[in-house]
Amino acid sequence: MDTLLFATNNRNKAKEVEEALRKINFPIHVITNHDLNDPPHVLETGTTFLANAKLKAHKMAKFSNLPTLADDSGLSVDKLNGAPGVYSARYGGEAHNDALNNAKLLAELGGVPKEKRQATFHTTMVVSWPGKFDDDLVAEGEIRGEILTYPRGDGNFGYDPLFFVPDKGKTFAEMTVDEKNAISHRGQALRKLLAELPSWWKKMENE
């Protein structure tokens, strides 16, 4: 095997992973759902980030017969008992509508003081090998921050304009891509994954 399927429609995500693999001298070709013929749609019915990532990785590995990477990420706000959590992408009622999601988050936190607006961004990444789903490679990352009362910055996407990182004095949306990747939940998870992927891959190939 020299191809990894990233179970996503976002080609930029795949490019990021492929470049990172090249840097560690493990040049695996990374493709996405776009490169498959009529891939299935995977319903994210899990109640945790890990469950959703595994659902996607397992289903797409079975379909493609390729080692498959899947991830699930979200924002969990302390004052909202962990919401939006696994529903982050569709919190506003429409999938991946950043404006609706941010508007609902601000409404739900209306009147909540600054010292009670703590939140955590979390990512879980799973790599599955076809037919060997008991040996998934799992990596996670998270970062703590605060939800502002108004958006700041115009970079990146999602809840980034509202997620403020006190140590940096900036929101994710005010950071460059490199600044964000250096500390973000997703950057952390990817670095952990890449540290283990080459040895895990070789083990799967030899079993």
N, C-alpha and C positions, 0 to 999 in steps of 0.2 A: 504494500500500500504506500502510495506517495501523494495521496490526495485527502484533504480534510474538508468535509462539508460543514459549513457554518449555517445552521438552521435559521436563516434570516433572509429578508429581502433587501437588506441594507448592504450594498457592495462596499461602502466605505469601512464598515466594520471588518469585513473579510480582508480588505487591503491592509488595515491596521494590524491584524493578526499575522498576515503573511510577512509583512515587513519586520515584525517583531521576531518571528521565527527565523528569518534570514540573519538577523543580528546575532542570534545564538547558534548560528551554523547548523540549523535544522530546517533546511529549505523545503518544506512541504507545500505543495500547491493548495491554495484555499479557494473553494467555490461556494456559491450560495444557492438558495432555492431557485434563483433565476436561471441557473445552469441546468436544472432538471426538467424533464418532460412531465408536465402536469402533476406537480408535487401536491400531496394532501395538505389540507388546512388543519392545523392542530389547535384544538380548543384548550385554552389554558384554564382548566377546571380545578387545579390544585389550590390548596389553602396556604401554601408556603412558596417562597421563591424556589427552594430546592425541588419541590414537587413539580412545579411548572417547568423548570429547566429539564428535569428528567423526562417529563412527558414529551417534550419537543425532541430531545436528543434520542430517545428510544424509538419514537415513531419514525423519525426521519432516517435513522440508521437502518431500521428494518426496510424502509422504502428504497433507499439508495444503495444499500449494502456497502456503505462507506463509513469510516470513523466519523462521528458527528459531534460538533460542538454546538451547544445551545446555552443561552443565558437568560436569566430573568432578573430584573432590577426594579427597584421602587423606593418610594419615600415613605418613611414611617414617622408620624408626628406624635410625640409623647402625649400632648394634651388631647389628642383625638384617639387615644387608645390604640395607636399603631396604624391608623388610617392615614392615607389611602392604601398603603401596603401593596398587596398583589394586584389591587385594582388601580394602581397609579396611572396607567396609560389611558384608562377609560373612566376616571374619577368624575369628570364633568358630564358623563353620559354618552359621549361620542369618542370612539377610539382615537387616540393620538391627536386630540384637539388641545394643543397647549393652552390656548386662550381660555377655553372653558374649564380646563383642569385647574389653572391658576386662579381663575375667578372663584371657583367653588372653594378652593383651599383658603383663600383670603376671607371669604364669607364665613366659613366654618370657624375661623380663628378671630372673627370680629370681636373686638373688645378685650382679647387676651393680651396681657402685658408682655413686654419684651422678655422678661426673665422667665416666662412660662411658654416660650415658643420653640423649645428645643426639638430637634428632629434628627433622624439618621437616614442617610442614603445607603442602600445595600445592593450588592450584586452577588449572585451565585452563578458560577459557570460549571458546566458539566460536559465532559467528553465521554461518549459511549462508543464501544467497539461492537460491530454487528455480531449478534449471537453470544455476547459476553457481558450482559447487562448487570451482572453481579460485581463487576470490576470497574465501575465508572470512576473516572478521575474527577474529583470535585475541588473547586477553589472558591473562596468567598472573600469579599472585601467590604468594608463599610467606613463611613466617615460621619462624625457628628457635626452639627451646625445649628443654625437658628433660621426660622422663617421670618422674613421681614414683613412689614405692613404694606410695602409697595415694591414693585420690581426695580432692579438696578442692573444696568448692563444690557447689551444686545447680542452677545456672543452665545455660542452653544445652543441648547434647546431645552424643552421640557420645563421643569421647575427651576432650572438654573438661575433665572433672574431673581428668584425669591430665596434661594438657599445661600445663606451667608456663613462664611467660614471665619470665625473670630480670629484665629491665629494668623490668617492672611489679610484680614481687614477688607475682604472682597467677597462678592457673590461669585458663584461658578460662572455666571454670564459676564462678569468683569475680567475674567482670567483669559489668557491665551489658551489654546488647545494644549500646549505643552505644560503650562502651569497647572491646568486642571488635571491632566493625566498623571502628573507626578504625585498627586495626593488623593485623587478621586477613588471612590469605591470600586469603579470599574477598572481603573489602572492598577489598584492593589490586587484585585482578583486575577487579572491577566498576568501580572508578574509572578504570582504564586503558581498559576497554571503552567506557565512556560518553564518554571524551575523544575517541574516534575514531568512535563509532557514527553521529552525525548526518551527517558528511561522507561516510562509507562508504555509508550508506543512500541518500543523494541520488545518489551515483555509480552505485550499482546500479540505481536507478530510471531513470536517464538513459541507461544503456547499451543 
